[in-house]
Amino acid sequence: MRVLDNKPLLSAKDLRLLLWASDYYHHPLDEVLSSAFPAGLRQGNSIVIQSEKRYALTDLGKVTPVDQLQRTPKQKSVLEKFQGNSSCLSESELTTWNDNWWPAVKQLIAKQLLQIDLSEARMNNPEASSSIAEIERHSITLTPAPSTQLRAGISPGESDFNADLLPRPTIINP
């Protein structure tokens, strides 16, 4: 027996909900648990986990005067935002600031004023740091767990439910 994933794929809250659904709908728990995962994972494919991208100024972006972007006000605004920040910004932080940030960031990356940055995530989040190191080594993949492994954590009797155990209706012909 070996550990498939270092972290559980479902939280305790998710498991309680799935257990409730299995009980409420009288459906086998292993099938309910299996249906909680993406179809690709259930079919045996690996799934790559993507983390939120963070963007940072390049060395050129740090020294570029924002006045050079007078003809592109959105890019100027984004560059000012980054130059006013001491660290990089995540996609969610940029979306909170401005819903239409991506076109300007894309252009600033093309002009080599911004870059995608992974170092900030390493410093602020040790958990993300190990994940980023793993991504850099090779892609993180989740391996599918057979239903027998899903049943391993279930107490006896919970996984034995079968719809065939219910009494079949008797049909009376008139």
N, C-alpha and C positions, 0 to 999 in steps of 0.2 A: 504494500500500500504506500502511496506517495502523495504529497501535497500538490494539488494542481495549481492553486493560486494562493499568493501570500495574503491577500485580503479577500474577505467574503464578497461574492458577486451580488448578494442581496443583503440588505440591512435587516436588523431584527424587526423593524416596523414592516418592511416588505414581507418578511416571512410570516408574521402574524396575519397580515392581510390575505396572503395566499392560503394559509391554513384555514382562515375563516371562509374564504371562497370555496375551498374544497369541501368543507363541512356543510356549508349552506346549500351548495348546488349538488351535493352528493356525487362529487367527481373525484377520481383517484388523485391523490396528492402529488404523485410523481408527474402526472400529466399537467396538473396545474402549475407546478414548479417549472416544468419544461417550457410551458407556454409563456412564462414570464421573461424568457430570454429571446433575443432576436432570432429570426428564422435561420439566418446563416450559421449561427452558433449551434442551433439545434440540428442542422444538417451536417455538422462536423467540420465546418470551415472555421478558420481562425479569424479573430476580429482584432484590428489594431485600435488601441485607445489613443485618441488625439486629445492633447491638452490645449488650453487656451493660449493663443499666441500673445507675446508681449513685444512691444516695439520700443526701440531706443534710438537716440541720436548717434550718428556716426561721428568720427572726429571732424569731418568736413561740416556736418550739420551743427556741431557745437560752435564753430567759428563763423558760420555763414550769417551775415546780417539779414534780418527779416525783410529789410527794405529792398533786397534784390528780388523779392517775390511780389512786387507791387501789382503786376499784371495778373496775378493768380491769387485773389484774396482768400480763397479757401485753404490753399496750400500755406499761405502766409499765416493764417490763423492757427493751423495745425502746428506749424514750425514754432510759433510763439508759445503754444501750449507745451510742447516738448522742452523748449529752452527754459521755460518757467518752472519746469519740474526737475528735481535733482535725480530722479530715477526714471526707469522706463515705464510705459503705460500698457495696461492689458486691453484686450478687445472690449471687455465689459466696461472698463473705466472710460474708454473712448466713446462708447455708445451712450453712457450716462452723460458725458459732456456734449456730444453732438451725434445724432442718429445717422448723419450722412458723412461720416469720417473716412470711409474706405477709399473713395476715389482720390482724395487728396493724399492720403498715406501711400497709396499705390504709386502716385506720381513722385512723391518725395523719396520713395525707395528707388525708383528708376533714376532719380537725380543723385542717388547715393548720399542723401541727407539723413535718411532713416534706415534702420535695419531691423530684422527680426532678432530678438534677444532672448537667450535662455539663462544668462548668468544671474539676473535678478531673482528668478524663481529659485535658483539654487541657494542664494543667500537668505531669503526670507522664509523658505519652507523646506526644511530638511527632507521631508517626505517627497516633495516634488523634486528635490535634488537627486535622490536615488532613482526616481522615475526617469528623469532627464538623462542621467548617466546610462540607464538601461536603454533608452531610446537611441542614444548616440551609439551604443555598442551594437544594437540590433533592435528591430521593432518589437515592442511588447505585444504579445498575443495571448488571448484567452483561449484555452483549450476546452472543447466541449466535454462535459461530464456525462457519462452514461447514466441512465435512470437508476441503475443499481447503486451508483455512488450517491445519487440524490436521496435514495431511500436509507442510506447508511445512518443519517442523523435523525431518523424518525423513530419514535418509540414503537414497540411492538403493537400491532393491531391497527395503527393509523394508516399504513400503506396497504392494508389488506382489503380495503373497501372495494367492492366491485358491484356494478349495477345489476349483474346477473343474480346477486344475492337477494334482491328485492322480489317479492312474490309477483308472478306474472298475472295480469288480469285474466279473468275467466270470461270467455266469450260464450254467450248463450244464444243459440239460434232459435228464433221463434217458430 
